[in-house]
Amino acid sequence: MIDMDKIIEIIRTEADEEYKDAEINADTDLQEDLDFNSLNMLVVVNEIEEEYSITIEIDDLKSIRTIGDIEKLVLNFSPEK
């Protein structure tokens, strides 16, 4: 089962201090709204992979802009589909 709150918690952990209290939802743009860079994204994806026991392909990282995009990837790679 995909838990959006857990995904948001992982995102908050990696966000810079100035964004810790920002409103974060499925439409939050990681680069524009939270100033994420490629290193932030790799850390988040690693945490997501560990949390959901999945492997996200490098090519799929390019499709991630929002938290909703992460949720879709988790659903696509999850054995619990």
Residue pairs with C-beta under 8 A, 6 or more apart in sequence:
1 80
2 52
2 71
2 74
2 75
2 78
4 26
4 67
4 71
6 51
7 48
7 67
7 70
7 71
7 74
8 24
8 25
8 67
10 44
10 47
10 48
10 51
11 24
11 28
11 30
11 34
11 44
11 67
12 19
12 20
12 24
13 47
14 36
14 40
14 43
14 44
14 47
15 22
15 24
15 34
15 36
15 40
16 34
16 35
19 33
19 34
19 35
22 28
22 33
22 34
24 34
24 67
25 67
26 66
26 67
26 68
26 71
27 66
27 67
27 68
28 34
28 66
28 67
29 65
29 66
30 36
30 40
30 41
30 44
30 64
30 65
30 66
30 67
31 37
31 65
34 40
36 44
41 61
41 64
42 61
44 70
45 56
45 61
45 64
48 54
48 56
48 70
48 73
48 74
49 55
49 56
52 74
52 77
52 78
53 79
54 74
54 77
54 78
54 79
55 77
56 73
56 77
60 73
63 69
63 73
64 70
64 73
75 81
